[in-house]
């Protein structure tokens, strides 16, 4: 393996990327527009279903409030973790039915406000008493703050999967790969160069989107920048390698497009980018566990919202890196120049 | 020792045996041409030799030994259909390919030879057909290869660009490089190739120096006259046969044929003497024209 060959292919691919002005604009403007659009849409999120966490037994005898329709009651074991969920809009309110009873609500949450009204009305009509109220202390998190790490991670996902998968299938179809094959360049060198080139693109675009949207939205970033960089980088490696694996032998852009969609859409839905998987059914959560985006989103949220550091998200970084290295190895093995 | 020895190559694709037992040898510094119509198996044979396609069976030796990973470093290839990455200039394309090889020919020398000096800053997508072929040839020569493969290098070029390209190939030949090319232009083969193999339906049907092959299969000349100039059509000069509105003699001794015509007082104003071409050879060998598939 020769470094000079890899760097030559990386710079050729980089040139191709940044000289394609239309593509470049699309790659930077699209994610920004998406984040801003979402901020606008979700500033007052509407949800027909409210989620209430319950500490203690979830039964109608425990509290008449638990019979309220269109509210999902989710049993919680860990009080501290459940309070964090209120802070992060993963549940709208936390009800403690152990002992004399109390509840927590996030004052920045419109859903929390509504569910609190329902709770108060229900308990007042039942026994004329009121429950002690605990506002969630510390930083309240807006929905846009909660959704932003997910949108950044999703952007990394799309850019990584399509940025290499599509390009390699195009190269294979138009004969660029055939020409390269006739040189001493090896498949591993070529693939590593594609990963490195895409990592540079994903990193620069993510940096731009991160700081660009922060100017407009002023979202919180409480944790370590290094940790966030490592999470996005390892996530990008995992997803770029996944794109490589898809494109290892495919000849048609249509098929590549279909396969990449097949991979990305379940991640969009099940990785917790848009809504919490709290309270969804068990199989959905199990599928989510194996999706790289889930771990990227989860780690990014813990860093940005809870102030996690490198050590806190090390398991995610290691897992994503392992997925990346494994898939890269498999892709190199399966790769066909033509 | 031959530079390349090819023994009994076979390549089967679904429904077609593209290469059906092709064998030949390539001597040092020889320009060898694979001739044949489209679909004859020339390109597949070339790609097998280049290491781009795996044969089903057969043996290929480079300087007496099986080809190894280093083979790619000593060959240069100009593909018939190829693409370069988008958004790169001629200079960048050359530099990219130069970075792949341990041994290099000085870039400036290559640029001068292929007359790319004025094109270095040009986007490779904006080159004319001839300019593009010159760039692809320069890329094929960037590693100063031992063996150069040219797959129909002038297909689609105008006559002037084609002749310019031939001059480049002549230069490569003068440098002592071994060249293996495919073409379906007979003129190209007779100008450039020291040796040819005529390929049809995946087999070599004739092999040798172009002039020798012609001599082997044809008398030296065809002498042709309109039939009406023969004074007595019932008595043709010796060696002549009627062919439509002409009488034709295939002869190795033009003097003797002309003497016979003089003896019979045949006017020679409309006399036409021609030499057989590779087209005639192919027609004779395969029973169908060279440019038909």
Interface residues (C-beta under 8 A of the other chain):
Chain A: X4 X5 X7 X8 X9 X12 X13 X15 X16 X19 X20 X171 X174 X175 X176 X178 X179 X181 X182 X183 X184 X185 X338
Chain B: X50 X51 X52 X69 X72 X73 X75 X77 X79 X81 X82 X83 X84 X85 X86 X87 X88 X92 X95 X96 X97 X99 X100 X101 X102
